[in-house]
Amino acid sequence: MNWGCYLLLCADGSLYTGITNDLERRLIAHGNGTASKYTRSRLPVKPVYWEACQDRSSASRREAEIKKMSRPAKMGLIAGQGNL
């Protein structure tokens, strides 16, 4: 399994952070409104950042780190990687 942490840009301009081991499947679920209560009311969402992690545990730790970041810091992560 290929775990990682991702950021989505929501229709209202907010950012959502999550983890998955199947980004394509998770993005489909977000688009269908079945992945997250938060994103369900903020559709459409656009993937803007992906960071591969070694395992679920490290992905969860990285998710927590990113969630604690300020919006400008998150935007810096996105700018440093470019668009997905």
C-alpha positions in Angstrom: 0.0 0.0 0.0 1.2 3.5 -0.9 0.0 5.8 1.9 0.2 9.5 1.7 -1.2 12.9 2.8 -3.2 15.2 0.6 -4.7 18.6 0.5 -7.9 19.6 -1.3 -9.0 23.1 -2.3 -12.8 23.3 -1.6 -15.2 25.5 -3.6 -15.4 27.9 -0.7 -11.6 28.4 -0.8 -10.9 26.4 2.3 -8.3 23.6 2.5 -9.0 20.0 3.6 -6.3 17.7 4.7 -6.6 13.9 4.7 -4.7 10.6 4.2 -5.3 7.7 1.9 -3.6 4.6 0.4 -5.6 5.1 -2.9 -5.8 8.8 -3.9 -7.9 8.2 -7.0 -10.5 6.2 -5.1 -10.6 8.8 -2.3 -10.9 11.7 -4.8 -13.9 10.0 -6.4 -15.5 9.5 -3.0 -14.9 13.2 -2.2 -16.5 14.2 -5.5 -19.5 11.9 -4.8 -19.9 13.5 -1.3 -19.3 10.3 0.5 -15.7 10.7 1.8 -16.0 13.5 4.3 -18.8 15.5 6.0 -16.6 18.6 5.7 -16.1 18.4 1.9 -19.7 17.2 1.2 -21.0 20.7 1.6 -18.0 22.4 -0.1 -18.1 20.7 -3.5 -16.5 20.7 -5.9 -13.0 20.0 -4.5 -9.7 20.0 -6.3 -6.6 18.1 -5.3 -3.7 20.5 -4.9 -1.1 18.6 -2.9 0.2 15.1 -2.4 3.0 13.8 -0.1 3.9 10.1 -0.1 4.5 8.5 3.3 6.0 5.2 4.3 2.9 3.8 6.1 -0.4 4.7 7.6 1.2 5.8 10.9 3.6 8.3 9.3 0.8 9.6 7.0 -1.4 10.2 10.1 1.5 12.1 11.8 2.1 14.2 8.7 -1.6 14.9 8.5 -1.6 16.2 12.0 1.4 18.4 11.3 -0.2 19.9 8.2 -3.5 20.5 10.0 -1.6 22.6 12.6 0.0 24.8 9.9 -1.3 28.2 9.1 -3.0 28.8 5.8 0.0 30.7 4.4 2.2 27.7 5.3 -0.2 25.3 3.6 -0.2 27.5 0.5 3.6 27.4 0.6 3.5 23.6 0.5 1.1 23.7 -2.5 3.3 26.3 -4.3 6.4 24.3 -3.7 5.0 21.2 -5.4 2.9 22.8 -8.1 -0.6 21.6 -9.0 -1.6 17.9 -9.2 
